[in-house]
Amino acid sequence: MMRPCWDISSFDEHGKPVDIEVKSSVGKSINQLIMTRNEWEAAKKHISYYFIYLVAGVNEKGARHIEIVQDPYGLQLKGVIEINIASYQIML
């Protein structure tokens, strides 16, 4: 069985599926993150029902801040967020 390319499969208030990728940090905020190629391809495919939950200020008591980003692929197309290729895998 193939694993989904996101962390949580859920449903919105209308019963439609939503796919959630969670990124967390002990820092106070998250202004950049790393996504795998599979995560980005899922964002491109699932568009408006793909979400990234940014969970910041994580410690033993919980989290201080949660920000929800819907449709990161669409936001990239509109120029709201920027994508940079940060690494390459070299197969020998």
Secondary structure, DSSP 8 states (H G I E B T S, - for coil): ----SSSEEEE-TTS-EEEEEEEE-SSS--S-----HHHHHHHHHHGGGEEEEEEES-BTTB-SEEEEEE-HHHHHHTTSS-----------
